[in-house]
Amino acid sequence: MEKSLITTGKTIDLAISAALEELHKDRTEVSVEVLENPKSGFLGFGSCPAKVKVTYETEEEPSAPPAALSSASRSKPKPFVLKSQQPEAPKAAPGSRPDRPARPGRPERADHPDRANPPERTDLPERVPAEPKVYAPVEPGSTEERIEVFIKGLLEHMGSDAVPHAVKTEEDVYSVELVGENLGMLIGHRGDTLDAIQHLTNYAVNRDATKRARVNVDAESYRLKREESLQRLAEKVAGKVVRYRRNIMLEPMNAYERHVIHAALQDTPDVTTYSTGTEPNRRIVVAYSRFKSTDPARPAK
């Protein structure tokens, strides 16, 4: 069953966060529709908060109908018997367990001597701890060394003890893995800090280079996990768009995240995607493709 909740906030992100906190759900478990954009007004007058509609799925168990009374039970009520006239049940000895009637069709279980101490299972595979990844040292004077030296100095200014390891994966493409503790501060909110480190590194490496190189910086496989999460979100939202035949606008995303959504839904039938708005609040709209487009920013099919 689908339910929805409407919340407000100073910004759209704050309104979404308030709804997720109230529902105790993750962002991938809901779909967001922006009802009103925030307005600052003039000198505090005419301002209004952002309003969003958060839709989520719930599972409700049907309540059991009350048992119907037979005609005999309705016509012949049970006679009332005083408690003093009821026969007393025999008292069990202290420490003994009262006998329970056997269930029909079910054999009685005898006490097994090994039930208290079950034997250990030997057919389960042993869990071997993952070995730490070993990184080969970079060659002196190489692009990998320049990348590691720059990022190491940047991290020291940020007060982090993380160590960068650069590896050339393709022609003029380098992958950097940040290794250490407390990497959450280097990832930031939705990877904002990680994107900033990557942007500065690309600028520093390509500033005096004749051939442009591309550097991808990651920590704790955040980008792979984020990409998988966006793909699941895209499939879930596309299913709702087709089911309810209505367009759904997603939260603001950067260019890379929007590319993941577009690529995930490019072959989905009856669904089309397009971007709207300006940076940094540019969003993706997942639309039902059988509707005729009335948005001038979206080409009609």
C-alpha positions as CSV (number, residue, x, y, z in Angstrom):
1,M,0.0,0.0,0.0
2,E,1.3,3.4,-0.9
3,K,1.2,6.3,1.6
4,S,2.6,9.8,1.4
5,L,3.7,12.5,3.8
6,I,4.0,16.3,3.1
7,T,6.7,18.2,5.0
8,T,8.1,21.7,4.8
9,G,11.6,23.2,5.4
10,K,13.7,26.2,4.7
11,T,15.2,24.3,1.7
12,I,14.1,21.3,-0.2
13,D,16.9,19.1,1.3
14,L,15.8,20.1,4.8
15,A,12.2,19.3,4.0
16,I,13.2,15.8,2.7
17,S,15.4,15.2,5.7
18,A,12.6,16.1,8.1
19,A,10.3,13.5,6.3
20,L,13.0,10.8,6.4
21,E,13.6,11.4,10.1
22,E,9.9,11.2,10.9
23,L,9.4,8.0,8.8
24,H,12.6,6.4,9.9
25,K,13.4,5.5,6.3
26,D,16.4,5.8,4.0
27,R,16.4,8.0,0.9
28,T,16.3,5.0,-1.4
29,E,13.1,3.7,0.2
30,V,11.0,6.8,-0.8
31,S,10.2,8.9,-3.8
32,V,10.1,12.7,-3.5
33,E,7.8,15.1,-5.4
34,V,8.5,18.8,-5.0
35,L,5.2,20.7,-4.4
36,E,6.6,24.2,-3.8
37,N,10.1,25.7,-4.2
38,P,11.3,28.0,-1.3
39,K,10.9,31.7,-1.7
40,S,13.0,34.2,0.2
41,G,10.7,37.2,-0.3
42,F,11.7,40.8,0.2
43,L,13.0,41.9,3.6
44,G,11.4,38.9,5.1
45,F,8.0,39.5,3.7
46,G,6.4,37.1,1.3
47,S,8.8,34.3,2.1
48,C,7.5,30.7,2.1
49,P,9.3,27.4,2.9
50,A,9.8,24.5,0.5
51,K,7.1,21.9,0.5
52,V,7.7,18.3,-0.6
53,K,5.6,15.1,-0.8
54,V,7.4,11.9,0.2
55,T,5.7,8.7,-1.0
56,Y,6.6,5.3,0.5
57,E,5.3,1.7,0.5
58,T,3.7,0.1,3.6
59,E,2.6,-3.4,4.3
60,E,-0.6,-3.7,6.3
61,E,-1.8,-7.1,7.7
62,P,-5.5,-7.6,7.3
63,S,-7.3,-7.9,10.6
64,A,-9.0,-11.3,11.2
65,P,-12.8,-11.2,11.2
66,P,-14.5,-12.0,14.5
67,A,-15.6,-15.6,14.9
68,A,-19.3,-16.1,14.2
69,L,-21.5,-17.6,16.9
70,S,-23.6,-20.6,16.1
71,S,-27.3,-20.7,16.6
72,A,-26.9,-23.2,19.5
73,S,-24.5,-21.0,21.3
74,R,-26.8,-17.9,20.9
75,S,-29.9,-19.7,22.0
76,K,-28.5,-21.7,25.0
77,P,-26.3,-19.6,27.2
78,K,-24.0,-21.4,29.6
79,P,-25.3,-21.7,33.2
80,F,-23.6,-19.5,35.7
81,V,-21.7,-21.5,38.4
82,L,-20.3,-19.9,41.5
83,K,-16.6,-20.2,42.1
84,S,-17.2,-21.9,45.4
85,Q,-19.2,-24.7,43.7
86,Q,-16.5,-25.3,41.0
87,P,-14.4,-28.5,41.6
88,E,-10.8,-27.6,42.6
89,A,-8.1,-28.8,40.2
90,P,-5.4,-31.0,41.8
91,K,-2.4,-29.0,42.8
92,A,0.9,-30.0,41.3
93,A,3.9,-30.7,43.5
94,P,6.4,-27.9,43.9
95,G,9.1,-28.0,41.2
96,S,7.1,-30.4,39.0
97,R,5.9,-29.5,35.5
98,P,2.1,-29.9,34.8
99,D,1.2,-32.4,32.2
100,R,0.0,-30.9,29.0
101,P,-2.5,-32.8,26.8
102,A,-1.0,-34.1,23.6
103,R,-1.9,-32.3,20.4
104,P,-4.0,-34.4,18.0
105,G,-2.0,-35.7,15.0
106,R,1.3,-34.7,16.5
107,P,3.5,-37.3,18.2
108,E,5.0,-36.6,21.6
109,R,8.7,-35.6,21.5
110,A,11.0,-37.5,23.9
111,D,13.6,-35.6,25.7
112,H,16.8,-35.8,23.7
113,P,20.1,-36.1,25.7
114,D,21.9,-33.8,23.2
115,R,19.2,-31.1,23.2
116,A,20.8,-29.1,26.0
117,N,24.3,-29.4,24.4
118,P,23.8,-29.6,20.6
119,P,26.9,-30.8,18.6
120,E,28.9,-28.2,16.8
121,R,28.4,-28.1,13.0
122,T,31.5,-28.9,11.0
123,D,30.0,-28.4,7.6
124,L,29.9,-24.6,7.7
125,P,32.7,-22.8,5.8
126,E,35.2,-21.1,7.9
127,R,35.2,-17.3,7.7
128,V,38.6,-16.1,6.7
129,P,39.4,-12.4,7.5
130,A,40.1,-10.4,4.4
131,E,43.7,-9.7,3.9
132,P,44.8,-6.0,3.7
133,K,45.3,-4.8,0.2
134,V,49.0,-4.3,-0.8
135,Y,49.9,-1.3,-2.9
136,A,53.0,-1.3,-5.1
137,P,55.3,1.7,-4.6
138,V,55.0,4.3,-7.3
139,E,58.0,5.2,-9.6
140,P,59.9,8.4,-8.8
141,G,58.9,11.3,-11.0
142,S,55.8,9.6,-12.4
143,T,52.3,11.1,-12.5
144,E,51.2,8.7,-9.8
145,E,53.9,10.2,-7.5
146,R,52.8,13.7,-8.3
147,I,49.2,12.8,-7.5
148,E,50.1,11.1,-4.2
149,V,52.3,14.0,-3.1
150,F,49.6,16.6,-3.8
151,I,46.8,14.7,-2.1
152,K,49.0,13.9,0.9
153,G,49.8,17.5,1.5
154,L,46.1,18.4,1.0
155,L,45.1,15.8,3.6
156,E,47.7,17.1,6.1
157,H,46.1,20.6,5.9
158,M,42.7,19.0,6.6
159,G,44.1,17.2,9.7
160,S,43.7,13.7,8.2
161,D,46.2,10.9,8.5
162,A,44.8,9.0,5.5
163,V,47.3,7.8,2.9
164,P,46.6,8.1,-0.9
165,H,47.5,5.3,-3.3
166,A,47.4,6.1,-7.0
167,V,47.2,3.5,-9.7
168,K,47.0,4.0,-13.5
169,T,44.0,2.0,-14.7
170,E,43.6,3.2,-18.3
171,E,45.4,5.5,-20.7
172,D,45.6,8.9,-18.9
173,V,43.2,7.7,-16.3
174,Y,44.3,7.3,-12.6
175,S,42.4,5.9,-9.7
176,V,43.3,7.0,-6.1
177,E,42.2,5.1,-3.0
178,L,42.3,6.9,0.3
179,V,43.3,4.4,3.1
180,G,43.1,5.1,6.8
181,E,40.7,5.7,9.7
182,N,37.8,8.2,10.0
183,L,37.3,8.4,6.2
184,G,33.8,9.7,6.7
185,M,35.1,13.3,7.1
186,L,36.9,12.9,3.7
187,I,33.8,11.6,2.0
188,G,31.4,14.3,3.3
189,H,27.7,14.7,2.7
190,R,26.9,12.7,-0.4
191,G,30.5,12.7,-1.4
192,D,30.8,16.5,-1.5
193,T,34.3,16.6,0.2
194,L,35.5,13.7,-1.9
195,D,34.4,15.6,-5.1
196,A,36.3,18.7,-3.9
197,I,39.5,16.7,-3.3
198,Q,39.1,15.1,-6.8
199,H,38.5,18.5,-8.5
200,L,41.6,20.1,-6.8
201,T,43.7,17.1,-7.7
202,N,42.7,17.2,-11.4
203,Y,43.5,20.9,-11.5
204,A,46.9,20.5,-9.9
205,V,47.9,17.6,-12.1
206,N,46.8,19.2,-15.4
207,R,47.9,22.7,-14.6
208,D,51.3,22.5,-16.4
209,A,50.7,19.2,-18.4
210,T,50.6,19.1,-22.2
211,K,48.3,16.0,-22.1
212,R,45.3,16.0,-19.9
213,A,44.9,13.2,-17.3
214,R,41.8,12.3,-15.4
215,V,42.0,11.4,-11.7
216,N,39.3,9.6,-9.8
217,V,39.5,9.7,-6.0
218,D,37.6,7.3,-3.8
219,A,37.4,6.1,-0.2
220,E,35.9,2.9,1.2
221,S,34.4,2.2,-2.3
222,Y,32.0,5.0,-1.7
223,R,31.5,5.8,-5.4
224,L,30.6,2.2,-6.3
225,K,28.1,1.9,-3.4
226,R,26.6,5.3,-4.3
227,E,26.3,4.2,-8.0
228,E,24.5,0.9,-7.0
229,S,22.2,2.9,-4.7
230,L,21.3,5.3,-7.5
231,Q,20.5,2.5,-9.8
232,R,18.2,0.9,-7.3
233,L,16.5,4.3,-6.8
234,A,16.1,4.7,-10.5
235,E,14.4,1.3,-11.0
236,K,12.1,1.9,-8.0
237,V,11.0,5.3,-9.2
238,A,10.5,4.1,-12.7
239,G,8.2,1.4,-11.5
240,K,6.1,4.0,-9.6
241,V,6.0,6.3,-12.7
242,V,4.6,3.5,-14.9
243,R,2.3,2.2,-12.2
244,Y,0.7,5.5,-11.3
245,R,1.3,7.3,-14.6
246,R,2.7,10.5,-13.1
247,N,6.1,12.2,-13.2
248,I,8.4,12.2,-10.3
249,M,11.2,14.8,-9.6
250,L,14.3,13.6,-7.8
251,E,16.5,15.5,-5.4
252,P,19.3,17.7,-6.7
253,M,22.3,15.7,-8.0
254,N,25.6,16.5,-9.5
255,A,26.5,15.8,-13.1
256,Y,27.9,12.3,-12.4
257,E,24.9,11.2,-10.4
258,R,22.5,12.5,-13.0
259,H,24.4,10.5,-15.6
260,V,24.0,7.3,-13.6
261,I,20.2,7.9,-13.4
262,H,19.9,8.6,-17.2
263,A,22.0,5.6,-18.1
264,A,20.0,3.3,-15.7
265,L,16.7,4.2,-17.3
266,Q,17.6,4.8,-20.9
267,D,16.2,1.4,-22.0
268,T,13.2,1.3,-19.7
269,P,9.9,1.2,-21.6
270,D,7.3,3.9,-21.1
271,V,9.8,6.0,-19.1
272,T,11.9,9.0,-20.1
273,T,14.3,11.2,-18.1
274,Y,15.3,14.8,-18.5
275,S,17.1,17.4,-16.3
276,T,15.7,20.7,-15.1
277,G,16.9,23.6,-13.1
278,T,20.3,25.2,-12.7
279,E,23.4,24.1,-10.7
280,P,23.7,23.3,-7.9
281,N,20.0,22.6,-7.7
282,R,19.7,20.8,-11.1
283,R,17.3,17.8,-10.8
284,I,16.2,14.8,-12.8
285,V,12.5,14.3,-13.7
286,V,11.5,10.7,-14.3
287,A,8.5,11.1,-16.6
288,Y,5.8,8.8,-18.1
289,S,6.7,8.9,-21.8
290,R,3.2,8.3,-23.1
291,F,2.1,11.7,-21.8
292,K,2.3,14.6,-24.3
293,S,5.0,17.0,-23.1
294,T,3.9,20.5,-22.1
295,D,7.3,21.4,-20.6
296,P,9.2,23.7,-23.0
297,A,12.5,22.3,-21.5
298,R,11.5,18.8,-22.5
299,P,11.2,17.8,-26.2
300,A,8.0,16.1,-27.1
301,K,8.1,12.6,-28.3
